[in-house]
Amino acid sequence: QVLVAESGGGVVQAGASLRLSCAASGGTFETSDMGWFRQAPGKEREFVASINWIGEHTYYADSVKGRFNISRDNAKNQLYLQMNTLKREDTAVYYCAALYNYTDVHSDFGTWGQGTQVPVSS
Protein backbone atom coordinates (compact mmCIF):
# COMPACT_ATOMS: atom_id res chain seq x y z
CA GLN A 1 0.00 0.00 0.00
CA VAL A 2 1.02 3.59 -0.54
CA LEU A 3 2.30 5.38 2.55
CA VAL A 4 2.19 9.16 2.50
CA ALA A 5 3.61 12.11 4.44
CA GLU A 6 2.35 15.63 3.84
CA SER A 7 4.41 18.79 4.32
CA GLY A 8 4.57 22.43 3.38
CA GLY A 9 1.78 23.85 5.50
CA GLY A 10 2.04 27.00 7.58
CA VAL A 11 0.31 30.24 8.46
CA VAL A 12 -0.34 32.44 5.43
CA GLN A 13 -2.30 35.60 4.80
CA ALA A 14 -5.35 35.70 2.58
CA GLY A 15 -4.32 36.22 -1.03
CA ALA A 16 -0.97 34.49 -0.63
CA SER A 17 0.26 31.27 -2.24
CA LEU A 18 1.57 28.06 -0.75
CA ARG A 19 2.75 24.74 -2.16
CA LEU A 20 2.09 21.51 -0.33
CA SER A 21 4.05 18.32 -0.91
CA CYS A 22 3.19 14.68 -0.35
CA ALA A 23 6.01 12.16 -0.19
CA ALA A 24 4.90 8.62 -1.04
CA SER A 25 6.61 5.35 -0.25
CA GLY A 26 6.04 1.66 0.25
CA GLY A 27 3.71 1.05 -2.66
CA THR A 28 2.93 1.66 -6.28
CA PHE A 29 2.75 5.45 -6.27
CA GLU A 30 3.76 5.71 -9.89
CA THR A 31 0.72 3.67 -11.00
CA SER A 32 -1.78 5.10 -8.51
CA ASP A 33 -4.19 7.94 -8.98
CA MET A 34 -3.75 10.43 -6.14
CA GLY A 35 -5.79 13.11 -4.44
CA TRP A 36 -5.70 15.95 -1.94
CA PHE A 37 -8.33 16.31 0.74
CA ARG A 38 -8.81 18.77 3.59
CA GLN A 39 -10.60 18.96 6.89
CA ALA A 40 -11.56 22.30 8.36
CA PRO A 41 -12.18 22.70 12.11
CA GLY A 42 -15.53 21.20 13.05
CA LYS A 43 -16.20 19.90 9.54
CA GLU A 44 -15.90 16.60 7.73
CA ARG A 45 -12.98 15.86 5.44
CA GLU A 46 -13.68 16.98 1.87
CA PHE A 47 -12.18 16.42 -1.55
CA VAL A 48 -9.91 19.12 -2.99
CA ALA A 49 -8.19 17.82 -6.13
CA SER A 50 -7.07 14.62 -7.83
CA ILE A 51 -4.77 13.50 -10.61
CA ASN A 52 -4.45 10.31 -12.60
CA TRP A 53 -1.42 8.07 -12.32
CA ILE A 54 0.55 9.59 -15.19
CA GLY A 55 -0.46 13.18 -14.50
CA GLU A 56 -2.45 13.73 -17.69
CA HIS A 57 -5.85 14.32 -16.11
CA THR A 58 -6.93 16.34 -13.10
CA TYR A 59 -10.17 16.98 -11.24
CA TYR A 60 -10.98 19.80 -8.81
CA ALA A 61 -13.60 20.73 -6.29
CA ASP A 62 -15.57 23.77 -7.42
CA SER A 63 -14.35 25.71 -4.40
CA VAL A 64 -10.71 25.59 -5.53
CA LYS A 65 -11.03 25.42 -9.30
CA GLY A 66 -8.90 28.09 -10.96
CA ARG A 67 -6.89 28.76 -7.76
CA PHE A 68 -5.29 25.39 -6.94
CA ASN A 69 -3.17 23.16 -9.16
CA ILE A 70 -2.35 19.51 -8.51
CA SER A 71 0.72 17.91 -10.02
CA ARG A 72 3.04 14.97 -9.49
CA ASP A 73 6.59 13.81 -10.11
CA ASN A 74 6.61 10.03 -10.35
CA ALA A 75 10.39 9.90 -10.56
CA LYS A 76 10.56 11.49 -7.10
CA ASN A 77 7.44 9.83 -5.67
CA GLN A 78 6.02 13.28 -4.93
CA LEU A 79 2.58 14.81 -5.19
CA TYR A 80 2.08 18.58 -5.04
CA LEU A 81 -0.70 21.06 -4.47
CA GLN A 82 -0.02 24.64 -5.55
CA MET A 83 -2.50 26.89 -3.78
CA ASN A 84 -2.92 30.46 -5.02
CA THR A 85 -5.12 33.31 -3.88
CA LEU A 86 -5.78 31.60 -0.58
CA LYS A 87 -8.95 32.48 1.30
CA ARG A 88 -9.81 32.17 4.98
CA GLU A 89 -12.20 29.37 4.08
CA ASP A 90 -9.23 27.35 2.81
CA THR A 91 -8.07 27.00 6.40
CA ALA A 92 -7.83 23.27 7.09
CA VAL A 93 -5.58 20.30 7.60
CA TYR A 94 -4.61 19.00 4.17
CA TYR A 95 -4.12 15.31 3.42
CA CYS A 96 -3.05 13.31 0.40
CA ALA A 97 -4.28 9.84 -0.42
CA ALA A 98 -4.12 7.19 -3.10
CA LEU A 99 -7.27 6.70 -5.15
CA TYR A 100 -8.52 3.78 -7.20
CA ASN A 101 -9.94 6.30 -9.65
CA TYR A 102 -9.15 10.02 -9.76
CA THR A 103 -12.75 10.79 -10.76
CA ASP A 104 -14.18 8.93 -7.76
CA VAL A 105 -13.48 11.09 -4.70
CA HIS A 106 -14.56 8.25 -2.40
CA SER A 107 -12.15 5.66 -3.82
CA ASP A 108 -9.30 6.36 -1.43
CA PHE A 109 -7.23 3.44 -0.19
CA GLY A 110 -4.12 2.92 1.85
CA THR A 111 -3.05 4.72 4.99
CA TRP A 112 -3.81 8.38 5.63
CA GLY A 113 -0.93 10.58 6.75
CA GLN A 114 -0.87 13.09 9.59
CA GLY A 115 -1.75 15.94 7.29
CA THR A 116 -0.30 19.44 7.16
CA GLN A 117 -2.03 22.47 8.63
CA VAL A 118 -2.80 25.54 6.58
CA PRO A 119 -4.23 28.40 8.64
CA VAL A 120 -5.16 31.37 6.45
CA SER A 121 -5.37 34.69 8.24
CA SER A 122 -7.17 37.79 7.03
C-alpha positions as CSV (number, residue, x, y, z in Angstrom):
1,Q,0.0,0.0,0.0
2,V,1.0,3.6,-0.5
3,L,2.3,5.4,2.5
4,V,2.2,9.2,2.5
5,A,3.6,12.1,4.4
6,E,2.3,15.6,3.8
7,S,4.4,18.8,4.3
8,G,4.6,22.4,3.4
9,G,1.8,23.9,5.5
10,G,2.0,27.0,7.6
11,V,0.3,30.2,8.5
12,V,-0.3,32.4,5.4
13,Q,-2.3,35.6,4.8
14,A,-5.3,35.7,2.6
15,G,-4.3,36.2,-1.0
16,A,-1.0,34.5,-0.6
17,S,0.3,31.3,-2.2
18,L,1.6,28.1,-0.8
19,R,2.7,24.7,-2.2
20,L,2.1,21.5,-0.3
21,S,4.0,18.3,-0.9
22,C,3.2,14.7,-0.4
23,A,6.0,12.2,-0.2
24,A,4.9,8.6,-1.0
25,S,6.6,5.4,-0.2
26,G,6.0,1.7,0.2
27,G,3.7,1.1,-2.7
28,T,2.9,1.7,-6.3
29,F,2.7,5.5,-6.3
30,E,3.8,5.7,-9.9
31,T,0.7,3.7,-11.0
32,S,-1.8,5.1,-8.5
33,D,-4.2,7.9,-9.0
34,M,-3.8,10.4,-6.1
35,G,-5.8,13.1,-4.4
36,W,-5.7,15.9,-1.9
37,F,-8.3,16.3,0.7
38,R,-8.8,18.8,3.6
39,Q,-10.6,19.0,6.9
40,A,-11.6,22.3,8.4
41,P,-12.2,22.7,12.1
42,G,-15.5,21.2,13.0
43,K,-16.2,19.9,9.5
44,E,-15.9,16.6,7.7
45,R,-13.0,15.9,5.4
46,E,-13.7,17.0,1.9
47,F,-12.2,16.4,-1.5
48,V,-9.9,19.1,-3.0
49,A,-8.2,17.8,-6.1
50,S,-7.1,14.6,-7.8
51,I,-4.8,13.5,-10.6
52,N,-4.5,10.3,-12.6
53,W,-1.4,8.1,-12.3
54,I,0.6,9.6,-15.2
55,G,-0.5,13.2,-14.5
56,E,-2.4,13.7,-17.7
57,H,-5.8,14.3,-16.1
58,T,-6.9,16.3,-13.1
59,Y,-10.2,17.0,-11.2
60,Y,-11.0,19.8,-8.8
61,A,-13.6,20.7,-6.3
62,D,-15.6,23.8,-7.4
63,S,-14.3,25.7,-4.4
64,V,-10.7,25.6,-5.5
65,K,-11.0,25.4,-9.3
66,G,-8.9,28.1,-11.0
67,R,-6.9,28.8,-7.8
68,F,-5.3,25.4,-6.9
69,N,-3.2,23.2,-9.2
70,I,-2.3,19.5,-8.5
71,S,0.7,17.9,-10.0
72,R,3.0,15.0,-9.5
73,D,6.6,13.8,-10.1
74,N,6.6,10.0,-10.3
75,A,10.4,9.9,-10.6
76,K,10.6,11.5,-7.1
77,N,7.4,9.8,-5.7
78,Q,6.0,13.3,-4.9
79,L,2.6,14.8,-5.2
80,Y,2.1,18.6,-5.0
81,L,-0.7,21.1,-4.5
82,Q,0.0,24.6,-5.5
83,M,-2.5,26.9,-3.8
84,N,-2.9,30.5,-5.0
85,T,-5.1,33.3,-3.9
86,L,-5.8,31.6,-0.6
87,K,-8.9,32.5,1.3
88,R,-9.8,32.2,5.0
89,E,-12.2,29.4,4.1
90,D,-9.2,27.3,2.8
91,T,-8.1,27.0,6.4
92,A,-7.8,23.3,7.1
93,V,-5.6,20.3,7.6
94,Y,-4.6,19.0,4.2
95,Y,-4.1,15.3,3.4
96,C,-3.0,13.3,0.4
97,A,-4.3,9.8,-0.4
98,A,-4.1,7.2,-3.1
99,L,-7.3,6.7,-5.1
100,Y,-8.5,3.8,-7.2
101,N,-9.9,6.3,-9.7
102,Y,-9.2,10.0,-9.8
103,T,-12.8,10.8,-10.8
104,D,-14.2,8.9,-7.8
105,V,-13.5,11.1,-4.7
106,H,-14.6,8.3,-2.4
107,S,-12.1,5.7,-3.8
108,D,-9.3,6.4,-1.4
109,F,-7.2,3.4,-0.2
110,G,-4.1,2.9,1.9
111,T,-3.1,4.7,5.0
112,W,-3.8,8.4,5.6
113,G,-0.9,10.6,6.7
114,Q,-0.9,13.1,9.6
115,G,-1.8,15.9,7.3
116,T,-0.3,19.4,7.2
117,Q,-2.0,22.5,8.6
118,V,-2.8,25.5,6.6
119,P,-4.2,28.4,8.6
120,V,-5.2,31.4,6.4
121,S,-5.4,34.7,8.2
122,S,-7.2,37.8,7.0
